[in-house]
C-alpha cells in the first residue's frame, strides 16, 4: 500500500471523478462534473469509459480511462502536469449515497492507486456530492479515513524470510477547500486508528502492561496529555483488587494507566466534569487456571484492544478533535497467566466499592480489571459519563457476528450520542438489553456476585450485568463489547486482515460532539 498519505496542492497526473449508477448501468454525469470533465479536455476519454460494458456505477466500482493524446488547447493553463489517467468511481444510486458509500469508494480508489503505484491523485467529486446533497466536509473525512487506514504499516517484526513489499508515498489533491479540510481530518483520525492497530499487532513478549504504559507516556509527551501510571504499592493503596489478582501470576506486573486531556483555553467547560474512557487492556490471556483449550490462546495478544482503542482515541482527541471538554482515559493493564501465585476459582475478592465477587472462572478476568477502573472513575473523577470498551465475551460474537459491537447503555441521552457517533464513524453498534433479571443472574450464594455464571444464557449480557455493580447510581455509563468487531477477517475495503482500531473513530466523533 502506502508508506504515508498527505494533502498536497497543484496538478496531478491522476484525476478522480464520482458518478452514479443503478441496476448495473451508469447514469449520465451530473452537469457540474460533466462541465469539469470538458474543462479539463477529458470528455472523449471519459465518454468512452462510461460506454464500456464493465462500467456499472455500482458503489465502490472503478472504471479507468487512460489519456494518451496531447493536451487539448482548452485545458487550464495553470496545469503543469498533463493528466494521464482518470478514475471513475461508482457511487451507486444518488439517493442512497452516505458517508459509508464514500468510505467504500475511497478504499477502492486507494487500492487502485496503490496497485498502479501512483504517488498523487486529484479528487474532483464536487459535482457528484452536490447532486447527492452530501456535505463535502463529511465526504472528505470519509475518503480520508479509508485511504489513511490503507496506509497502515507494521513491519517492525518482519524478518529476512519475508521480503517487505515496496510502498510509495501518496499525495491527495482537492480543489474544493471544504472537501480538503475533511480529507485532512479523516487522515488524522486514520493515523490515530493506525496507532491503535500497531499497539494491537505488537506481540505479547514485547507488549507487556508496563510497555503499554510506556507507549501511553510517550504519546502523552508528544501530544500534551498528562499521564500517570499506578503500579506496585499504588495498586494496593487504591484497592485495585482486580488488577492485583488477575496480574499476580505473571512476572510482568499489572498497572493502571491514566491519561487526561484538558482543553487548551481556560473556561468553565475546561474544568467541567470529564468524560471517562475505560479500556480493557489484557496484554495476554491464557485463561489463567481455567486454561483455554486447544488453540484458544492464539490471538490473545489482542485482548488488549479495548485499551488500544482508548489510547488511539486519546491521540485523536489531542491531535485532531481537540474538544472543549475534559477527557480522562483509564487503561486497566495486566496479563492473565499461570503460576502458583495465580488467583483461583472459589476465591472471593473484595473490591474498592465493597462489592464481593466469587471467582467461578479465571478466564472471565477482563471484567475484574474493568471493575477497578469503573470504581476509580466513579470515586475519583466525578464523571459526566463513562464509556468502556472491551473484548469481553465470545457470546457477543455469537449474537452479532463481526457486523456490530454490542452496546449496553440505559441512559437515553448518552445512548443517543453514541448512536450519532456510530453513524458518523461507520463503526456500528447494536443495543442489547440489561434488565434487573440479568443482574440477578450474577448473584452468588457465598459473595455478592459471581464473575461468571456457569449458565450460558445471555452470555454477553452477563458481562455487562457484572460491570453494572461497579458503576455508581445515576452515572451515565455505556459498555461496548467489541469482541466481534476489533479484527478485520479479510483483506478488503480499507483494511487488511488484522487489527482495525475499532472504536478510535467512534470515540473521537463522540467527543467532537460533546
N, C-alpha and C positions, 0 to 999 in steps of 0.2 A: 504494500500500500504506500503510505507516505511517511516521511520522517517527521514532518510537521506541516501545518496549514496556516497561512496568514492572509490578511487582507491587503490588497495592492491597488495600484492605480494605473491608468494608461491602457494601451491596447493589448489584446491577447489574440493568439492565433486560433483559439477555440471559443466559439460563442454558443451559449445555451439558451434555447427558447422553450417555452412551455406551450402545449396545445392540448386540446380536449378530444375525447373520443367516446363512442358508445357502441356497444354490441359489436366490437371488433372493427369498427370503422372510424377513421379520423374525421373530426368535424372541421369545417373551414376555419382558418386562422381568424382570431378576433381582429378587429380593424386596427387597433393600436400596434399589435405585433406584426400584422401584415405591412403596415406603413414602415415600421422599423426594419423589417427584412428588406423591403425595397430600398430604403435609405442606405443600407449597407451593401447594396448591389448583390443580394443573395436570392432574389426572387426565383430565378430559374432553377438553381440547385435545390432550394427548399421545396418548390413545387414538385420537382421530380422525386424527391424523397417522400413527400406526402402521398404520392401516387403509387408507391411500391406496395405490393401485397403484404409485406411484413410490417407495414406501418399501421398500427391499430389505434393508437391514442390511449390504450389501456394504462391505468395508473402504474407508474414505475417502468414502463417500457421505454426503450431508447431507439430512435432511428437516427442513423448517421448520414451526413452529407459531406462529401469532400469537395473542396474548391480548388480546381486546377487551372482555371482561366486567369488571365491577367486581371488586376484590379480594375473595376469599372470606373469610368471617368467621374461618375456622380458620387463616388464614395467619399466619405468625410475626409477632408484634407488633414485633419488633426491626427488621423490614424498613422502610426509609424510602422506598423507591422501588419502585413496582409492576413486576412482570415483564411485559414487553411482547412478548418473543419467546423461543422455545425452539428450540435447535438440537439435533437428534438426530443424532449422528454414528455411522455404522455402523463396526463393528469386525470384521466377518466372523465366522467360526466361533470360538467361545470358546476351543477347544483350540489354535487356530492363532495367537492374538494374541501378538505380540512387540513389542519396543521400536520396530522399524521400522513396525509397524502403527500405533503411536501417533504416529510421525513423520508418516505419511501422513494420519492423522486430524487432527493438529494443523495441518498445512498446509491441509487442506480447510477447517477451521474458520477459520483465519486469513484465507484468501482470501474466505470468505463474510462475515466481519466487515468486511474492507476494502471489499468491494463494497457492503455496506449502510451504510458509513461510520459504523459503531458505534464508540464510544470505550471501552466496558467490556464484559467478559464474565466470568461466574462459572462455574467448572468444577465439576461435580458428577459425578465419574467414579468415586467410591469403590466403589460397588456393582459396577459392571462390572469394575473392576480386581480386586476380591476374587473375583468369580466366575471370572475368568480366571487367578487366582493370580499376579498381576503385582505386583512391588514398586512401591509408589506413588512412591517417590523416583525410580526409573529411568523410570517412566512420565511423571512431571512433567518430568524432564530432557528426554525425547524431545519432548514437546509444546512445551516452552520453546525448544528448539533450532529446531524447524521454524518456529514463529511469529517467533522472533528473526531467523532467516535471511530471512524475508519482509520484514523491516523494513530491509533494506539499501538505501541511497540513495547514488548518486554523481552528483550534478547539477552538480559544480563546473565542468564544461566545457560545460554546456548553454547555448547562445546564445539570442538572442531569436527565432530562426526556429522553435524548437521549444518550445512552452509547457510549463512544468513541471507535472506532474499535482498535483492537490491531495491532500495526505496528512493523516491525522489521527493523534493520539496514541492509544495503546491501553493500557488498564489491565486486567490479568488478576487475577481474584479466585479464591481456592481456600479452601474451608472446611477441608480436610484439611491439617494443618501439614506433614506429610511430603511430600505432593504439592506444596505451595507451595515447600518447600525445593528440590525437584527442578526446579520451574519456574524458580526464581531461578538455579540452576546452569546450566540449559540456556540461558537468556537470556544469561548471562555468556559461555558458550562461543560462542554465536552472535555476540556482539559482537566477540570475538577473530577469528572466521572472517570477519566483515564487514570488519574492519580489513585482513585479508589481501586480500580481494576489491577493496577500494578501491585498495590498492597495485598490484594486477594491472591494474586498469582505467586507471590513470594513464598517459597517452601517453608515448612514449619521449623526446620532446623535453623533457619535464619529469622523468620518472623515469630519470635517469642514475644511474650507480653511486654517485656522491657524494650524490645526492638520497636514494637508498636508505639510505645511511649516516646522513644527517641524520634520516630518519624513525626509524631504529633508536636514535639518540642521544636523540631527543625522547621516544620511548616508554620508554626506559630511565630517563630523568629522572622521568617520570610514575609509573612502577611500581616504582622502587627497584632496578632491574637495574644492573649495571655494563656499560659499553660501551667498546670500543676499536676504532679504525679504523686499519688499516695501509694506507698508500699510498706512492707515490713511492719514495724510498730504502728505506723499510721492506720493500717487496716484494723489492728486490734483496738486502737483508741476510738476509731469511728464505728466499731462494731459491724464491720463488713463481713458478716458471717458466711455468706455465700462464697465470696472470693477466697476467704481463708480455707474453707473446707474443700471446695472444688479444686483449688490450686495446690493444696499441700502435698499431693503425691508427686508433683513434678519438681525437678531441680531448677526449673525456670519459674521464678516467683511471680505471683499474680500482682496486679496493680489496678488502681482506679485512676483513669486519666480524665482530667477536667480542663476544658478549653472555654474561653469566653471571648465573645465579640461584643464590643461596645461601640455604638455609633460615634463617628469622629467629632461631631458637633455636640456640645453640651446642650441638652434640652430635657424637658420633663420626660420625654419618651426614652431618652438615653439612659435615664436612671430608673426606668419603669421595671415592672416585674418581667423577668425574662421568659422567653420560650425555651424549654429544655428539650434537647435531643439526646436520646439514650440509645446506645448501640451495644448489642451483644457481641463480645469480642473473644470468643473461644478460639484461641490460636491453633489448637489441635484437640480433637475429641476422639479418644479411644473408646468412649463409653464408660470408662472407669471400671470398677469391679463388675458392673453389669455390661460386660465386654461386648462390643459389636462383633457380629459373627461374619464368617466368610470374608468377602471383600468390602464389608460395610464401612471400613475406615478410609478407603480410597476417596480422595476428595475432601476429607475432613479438615484440610487446611482452610477451606472456605467457610468453616463455621464461624469465622470472624467477620463475615461480610456485612453484618449489620453495623459493626464498628467501623469497617472500611467506608461504608456509605456515609456514616455520620462525619467521619474525617473529611471525605470528599465534599460533603455539603458545607462544612465549615470553611473549606478552601474557597468554594464558590461564593459563600456569604461574604468573605473577607475581600475577595478579588473582583467579583463581578456584580453581585447583588447589592451589597452594602446597605442593608435595611436600616430603617430608622429606629429599630427596637433592639434591645439586648438579646443575645442568644448564648446559651450555655450548652456545651456538649459534655456528656459523661460516657466514657467507654469502660465497661467492666471487662478487664482482660485477664484471662487465665488459661492454663492448659488442663484438660481433664485426663489425667494419666493414671498409672497403676503402680503402687508400691505398698509396703507395709504401713505407710502413713495415710493411705487413701481413705476417704470417707466411705461409709458402708451403708447398704440397705439396713434399715432398722435404727440408724442414728436419728436422733431428734435434735434439730437445730433451732436456736432462738435468735430471731432477727432483731434488727435495730428498733423496729416499731413494736416489739413484744410478741409478734406472731410466732408460734412454734410450728415447725414443719417436720413431719415424719418422712424420712427418706425411704421411698419404696423402690426407686430405680436411679442409680447413679448416672444413667445416660439421659436423665432429664435434668441436666446440670445448668443449661443456659438460663432457665427461669430463676435459678438460685442466685446467680450473679446479677441478673437484671433486678431482682428484688432489692439488692443492696443499692443499686443506682436509683431506683424509684423511691426508696425510703429517704435517701440523701436528698434527692430533688425536692421532695415534699418538706423535709425538715429544714434544709439549709438554703434553698434557692428561692423560696416564695414564688413558685412559677405561675405564669399566666396560663400555661398549657404545657403538657408533656407529650412527646411523641417518641415511642420506642420502635426500633427496627431490629428484627431478629430472625435468623434462620432457625425457627423454633421447633416446628413439628413436621414429620412426614405426612401427617394427616391432612395438612393443608394442600399438599401436592395431590393427594388422592381426591380431595374435594374440588380444587380449582385448576389443577394441572399447572402449566407454565404460562398461563394467559393472564391471570390476575393474582395479585397479592391479597392475602386475607386481611380485612380491615375490621377491627373491633373498636368501636367508639360509641358511647352512649350520650355524648354531648352533641346536641344538634348543630350548634354553631361551629364547633371545631370540625365536625364531620363534613359540614358544607364547605369549609375552607380547604380541607384535604381533597374533597371531590373536585373542587375547582382547580387545585394544583395538579391533580392527577390528569384532568382533561387537558391542561396546558402543556404538561410534560410528556404526555403519552405513556406514562408509567401507570398502568391500570390497577385499580383496587376494587374489591367486591366486599360489601358489608356482610359479616356473619353475626349471628345473634349472641348475646351474652346475658341471659336472664338469670334470676336467682337460682333456678333449678340447676344450672351448670355450676354455679359457685358451691351449691350444696354437694355436688358430686365430689368435691375436693376435700370434704371434711374427713378427719382422721379419728379413730377410736382412742388413740393414745396421745395425740397432739391436736393443735388446731386444724391443720390441713396436711394432706399428703402432697408430695411433689409430683406424683403421677398415679392416677387411678388405674389399676390393672384392667378395669373395664374399658375397652377401646372405643366405646360410644363417644361421639362428639370429640374425637381426639384433638383437633386443632383448637376447639373451644376450651378444652381443659387447660391448655397453656395460658390462654388469656384470662380464664377464670382464676387460675392460680395468681397471676400477676396482679389482679384487681385487689387482692388482700394487702398490697403494699403501696397502694395509691390512696392518699387522703380523700375523705369525702368532699364532694363538690369541686374537686380539682379536675378541670378538663384534661382528658387523657385519651390517647389513641395508641393502640398496639397494632403494628403492621408485621404480619408473619410473611417473610419474604423467601421462605424455603423453596418455593416452586419457581421463583422468577429471577433469582440472583445470578443465574448462569445461562448463557446462550448455548443451546444444544447443537447448533449447526452454523456453518459459515453462510450467513445470509443477511440481507439488509445492511444496517450499519455495524454489525458485529461479526467477529469470527467466533468459533466455538470457544467458550471460556467465560470468564467473569465479565459482567456487563455494567457493573457500577450502579445497579438498580437502586433507586431511592435518592441519589445525589440530586438529580434534576427536580424531582418531586419536592424535596425539602427546600431546595433553592426557590422554586416557584412559590411555595407556601410562605416563605419569609419575605419574598418580594411583595407579597400582598398583605403583609402584616401592618 
